[in-house]
Amino acid sequence: MKEDFLKYQAQTSPYPLGMEVSHAKGSYIYDTQNKKYLDFVAGVSACSLGHQHPKVNQAIIDQLHRYSHVMVYGEYAQHPAVAYCKLLVENLPPSLNKVYLVNSGTEATEGALKLVRRVTGRSQLISCHYAYHGNTMGSMSVMGFEERKQIFRPLIPDVDFITFNNEADLEKITTKTAGIILESIQGGAGFIEPQHDFLAKVKKRCEEVGALMIIDEIQPGFGRTGKLFGFENYNVVPDVVIIGKGMAGGMPVGGFIANAQHMDLLSHDPKLGHITTFGGHPVIAAACLATLEEILEKDYAQQSLAKEKLFRELLVHPLITEVRGRGLMLAAMTENPEITNQVIFKCQEKGLILFWLLFEGCAIRITPPLTISEAEIREGCGIIIEAMNEIMAG
């Protein structure tokens, strides 16, 4: 299977891990040799409730028996999407009260960028250095990493960049700015949290000049950081929220959320200001609804903080310089990328799945399912420490 994988599927890197997957259950993935791997990555934060969660699976099965795709987004009222958007809005600040469902995080970014330009009538967009918001052309335009962008230029014009947590840079937000897009916790940059009310200060500056603030919750969202959404940790309510990854228990989905007055502008002058065929797909929306209900019912957001504390207690080793992040969005930092690579590869051999971050080579990604147990955390951290001891003994 691996030979066919390399021959027939386009690759994203020269050396993919290439595990031949047989099945997955709970916090574990099994290969075709029936070796099991404890999953500390959760599909890069997408499998919020682990693998094959029974409530999510049942919601998908039940909806398949009713109907699947029947019409492009926005024309028919379909119960799973309506119920999901309603529950989502009920758990958000009052100003975030209308949801546009799409197919992925990067499409949600595209929609949000279009929305702030439509609302303000301005063109300038501002992002952060080392930001990542997706990989389509608009999303890449607000990616703060030139090495990944240069070959694809020209991208969309009138985009400027600031440094996350640098208050002096906020002067770049002016009356020419349509919107600024920020992650509530910078992901690819190394799980960098905002400091000294940085996000609140960005919002205040936006209000002063009439710009809009977009917060990207694609990685931090849906209970991973101790709140349903990361921005709730930082005393700010954005104008637009982008969602994806963990919202459907591992199914492909995205969305952007704003107030109804702004969102309704996409329906006229011109009509069809943003369109998607499969956004709000009833089967995917059913998975979203089941996932959100389970996260809220079991209070997995609050549990993530207790699990973070356990991770921090266990991940103490001379090769770990610090543990960044919040909740179950954590990065164990090493002194150099070579150590990080050795740890990730050794742990995979020992049955633990870890992964990298996009732009920070020293980081070991630890983003397990929210459902991970204390025993599984202890098991995985034990493997990490064992691998590090072997590297030191080298």
Secondary structure as the mmCIF struct_conf table of DSSP 4:
data_model
#
loop_
_struct_conf.conf_type_id
_struct_conf.id
_struct_conf.beg_label_comp_id
_struct_conf.beg_label_asym_id
_struct_conf.beg_label_seq_id
_struct_conf.end_label_comp_id
_struct_conf.end_label_asym_id
_struct_conf.end_label_seq_id
HELX_RH_AL_P HELX_RH_AL_P1 LYS A 2 TYR A 8
BEND BEND1 GLN A 9 GLN A 9
BEND BEND2 THR A 12 TYR A 15
STRN STRN1 VAL A 21 LYS A 25
STRN STRN2 GLY A 26 GLY A 26
TURN_TY1_P TURN_TY1_P1 SER A 27 SER A 27
STRN STRN3 TYR A 28 ASP A 31
TURN_TY1_P TURN_TY1_P2 THR A 32 GLN A 33
STRN STRN4 LYS A 36 ASP A 39
BEND BEND3 PHE A 40 VAL A 41
HELX_RH_AL_P HELX_RH_AL_P2 ALA A 42 SER A 45
TURN_TY1_P TURN_TY1_P3 ALA A 46 ALA A 46
TURN_TY1_P TURN_TY1_P4 SER A 48 LEU A 49
STRN STRN5 HIS A 51 HIS A 51
BEND BEND4 GLN A 52 GLN A 52
HELX_RH_AL_P HELX_RH_AL_P3 PRO A 54 ARG A 66
BEND BEND5 SER A 68 SER A 68
BEND BEND6 MET A 71 MET A 71
TURN_TY1_P TURN_TY1_P5 TYR A 73 GLU A 75
BEND BEND7 TYR A 76 TYR A 76
HELX_RH_AL_P HELX_RH_AL_P4 HIS A 79 GLU A 90
TURN_TY1_P TURN_TY1_P6 ASN A 91 ASN A 91
BEND BEND8 LEU A 92 LEU A 92
TURN_TY1_P TURN_TY1_P7 PRO A 94 SER A 95
STRN STRN6 LYS A 98 VAL A 102
BEND BEND9 ASN A 103 SER A 104
HELX_RH_AL_P HELX_RH_AL_P5 GLY A 105 THR A 120
STRN STRN7 GLN A 124 CYS A 128
TURN_TY1_P TURN_TY1_P8 HIS A 129 TYR A 130
BEND BEND10 ASN A 135 THR A 136
HELX_RH_AL_P HELX_RH_AL_P6 MET A 137 SER A 141
TURN_TY1_P TURN_TY1_P9 VAL A 142 VAL A 142
BEND BEND11 GLY A 144 GLY A 144
HELX_RH_AL_P HELX_RH_AL_P7 GLU A 146 LYS A 149
HELX_RH_3T_P HELX_RH_3T_P1 GLN A 150 PHE A 152
BEND BEND12 PRO A 157 ASP A 158
STRN STRN8 VAL A 159 ILE A 162
TURN_TY1_P TURN_TY1_P10 PHE A 164 ASN A 165
HELX_RH_3T_P HELX_RH_3T_P2 GLU A 167 LYS A 172
TURN_TY1_P TURN_TY1_P11 THR A 175 LYS A 176
STRN STRN9 THR A 177 GLU A 183
BEND BEND13 SER A 184 ILE A 185
STRN STRN10 GLN A 186 GLN A 186
TURN_TY1_P TURN_TY1_P12 GLY A 187 GLY A 190
BEND BEND14 PHE A 191 PHE A 191
STRN STRN11 ILE A 192 ILE A 192
HELX_LH_PP_P HELX_LH_PP_P1 GLU A 193 PRO A 194
TURN_TY1_P TURN_TY1_P13 HIS A 196 ASP A 197
HELX_RH_AL_P HELX_RH_AL_P8 PHE A 198 VAL A 209
TURN_TY1_P TURN_TY1_P14 GLY A 210 GLY A 210
STRN STRN12 LEU A 212 ASP A 216
TURN_TY1_P TURN_TY1_P15 ILE A 218 THR A 225
BEND BEND15 GLY A 226 PHE A 229
HELX_RH_3T_P HELX_RH_3T_P3 GLY A 230 ASN A 233
TURN_TY1_P TURN_TY1_P16 TYR A 234 ASN A 235
BEND BEND16 ASP A 239 ASP A 239
STRN STRN13 VAL A 240 ILE A 243
HELX_RH_3T_P HELX_RH_3T_P4 LYS A 245 ALA A 248
TURN_TY1_P TURN_TY1_P17 GLY A 249 GLY A 250
BEND BEND17 MET A 251 MET A 251
STRN STRN14 GLY A 254 ALA A 258
HELX_RH_AL_P HELX_RH_AL_P9 ALA A 260 MET A 263
HELX_RH_3T_P HELX_RH_3T_P5 ASP A 264 SER A 267
BEND BEND18 HIS A 268 LYS A 271
BEND BEND19 GLY A 273 HIS A 274
BEND BEND20 THR A 277 PHE A 278
TURN_TY1_P TURN_TY1_P18 GLY A 279 GLY A 280
HELX_RH_AL_P HELX_RH_AL_P10 PRO A 282 LYS A 298
TURN_TY1_P TURN_TY1_P19 ASP A 299 ASP A 299
HELX_RH_AL_P HELX_RH_AL_P11 TYR A 300 LEU A 314
TURN_TY1_P TURN_TY1_P20 PRO A 318 LEU A 319
STRN STRN15 GLU A 322 ARG A 326
TURN_TY1_P TURN_TY1_P21 GLY A 327 LEU A 328
STRN STRN16 MET A 329 MET A 333
BEND BEND21 GLU A 335 ASN A 336
HELX_RH_AL_P HELX_RH_AL_P12 PRO A 337 GLU A 349
TURN_TY1_P TURN_TY1_P22 LYS A 350 GLY A 351
STRN STRN17 LEU A 352 ILE A 353
STRN STRN18 PHE A 355 PHE A 355
BEND BEND22 LEU A 358 PHE A 359
TURN_TY1_P TURN_TY1_P23 GLY A 361 CYS A 362
STRN STRN19 ALA A 363 ILE A 366
TURN_TY1_P TURN_TY1_P24 LEU A 370 THR A 371
HELX_RH_AL_P HELX_RH_AL_P13 GLU A 374 ALA A 393
#
